[in-house]
Amino acid sequence: MKLTIYRFPEEKDQLIWTIDIKDNIAEMWYEEVWRRFWEIKTNPNIAIYDIDESFETWQMSIWHLEEMMKFLKIHLNK
């Protein structure tokens, strides 16, 4: 899965780079974001992202990418 990283993907402003993410890693992040959507009811401070839009347009912001990398750093080092 290739994702294009923009500073602001809504405006396709400031292209940063394109990365290739393995499908199983992308699936882990997708499941985590859905878990966060359910958790927002009890934890309003949790960071959530529109992952369906990211995967439909193959774009995400650097802020979304940063949160995904934090998650993967923790979960892939277990």
VEXDREN-2710 file (C-alpha; in Angstrom, 1 decimal):
% VEXDREN-2710
k/r/px/py/pz
1/MET/0.0/0.0/0.0
2/LYS/1.5/3.3/-1.0
3/LEU/0.5/6.5/0.9
4/THR/1.3/10.0/-0.2
5/ILE/2.1/12.3/2.8
6/TYR/1.1/15.9/2.6
7/ARG/1.3/18.6/5.3
8/PHE/-2.4/19.3/4.6
9/PRO/-3.9/16.5/2.4
10/GLU/-7.3/18.3/2.1
11/GLU/-5.6/21.0/0.0
12/LYS/-2.9/18.7/-1.3
13/ASP/-0.6/21.3/0.1
14/GLN/3.2/20.7/0.6
15/LEU/3.9/17.2/-0.6
16/ILE/6.3/15.5/1.8
17/TRP/6.9/12.1/0.3
18/THR/5.3/8.8/-0.7
19/ILE/5.8/5.7/1.5
20/ASP/5.0/2.0/1.0
21/ILE/3.4/0.3/3.9
22/LYS/3.0/-3.4/4.2
23/ASP/-0.7/-4.5/4.1
24/ASN/-0.6/-6.2/7.5
25/ILE/0.9/-3.0/9.1
26/ALA/-1.8/-0.9/7.5
27/GLU/-4.4/-3.3/8.8
28/MET/-3.1/-3.0/12.3
29/TRP/-3.3/0.7/12.2
30/TYR/-6.8/0.6/10.6
31/GLU/-8.0/-1.6/13.5
32/GLU/-6.4/0.7/16.1
33/VAL/-8.1/3.8/14.7
34/TRP/-11.5/2.1/14.8
35/ARG/-10.8/1.1/18.4
36/ARG/-10.1/4.7/19.1
37/PHE/-13.4/5.8/17.6
38/TRP/-15.2/3.5/20.0
39/GLU/-13.0/4.7/23.0
40/ILE/-13.7/8.4/22.3
41/LYS/-16.9/8.1/24.3
42/THR/-14.9/7.4/27.5
43/ASN/-11.6/9.2/26.5
44/PRO/-12.3/12.5/24.7
45/ASN/-8.5/13.3/24.5
46/ILE/-7.6/10.3/22.3
47/ALA/-6.3/11.2/18.9
48/ILE/-8.5/9.9/16.1
49/TYR/-8.2/10.2/12.3
50/ASP/-10.4/9.6/9.3
51/ILE/-8.6/6.4/8.2
52/ASP/-11.2/5.5/5.6
53/GLU/-10.6/8.7/3.8
54/SER/-6.8/8.1/4.0
55/PHE/-7.1/4.6/2.5
56/GLU/-9.6/5.7/-0.2
57/THR/-7.5/8.7/-1.4
58/TRP/-4.1/7.1/-0.5
59/GLN/-3.1/10.3/1.3
60/MET/-2.6/11.2/4.9
61/SER/-1.2/14.2/6.8
62/ILE/2.2/14.2/8.6
63/TRP/0.3/14.4/11.9
64/HIS/-1.6/11.2/11.1
65/LEU/1.6/9.5/10.0
66/GLU/3.3/10.6/13.2
67/GLU/0.6/9.0/15.3
68/MET/0.7/5.8/13.3
69/MET/4.5/5.6/13.7
70/LYS/4.1/6.0/17.5
71/PHE/1.6/3.2/17.6
72/LEU/3.7/0.9/15.4
73/LYS/6.9/1.6/17.4
74/ILE/5.1/0.4/20.5
75/HIS/3.2/-2.6/19.0
76/LEU/5.9/-3.9/16.7
77/ASN/8.5/-4.0/19.5
78/LYS/6.5/-6.3/21.8
END
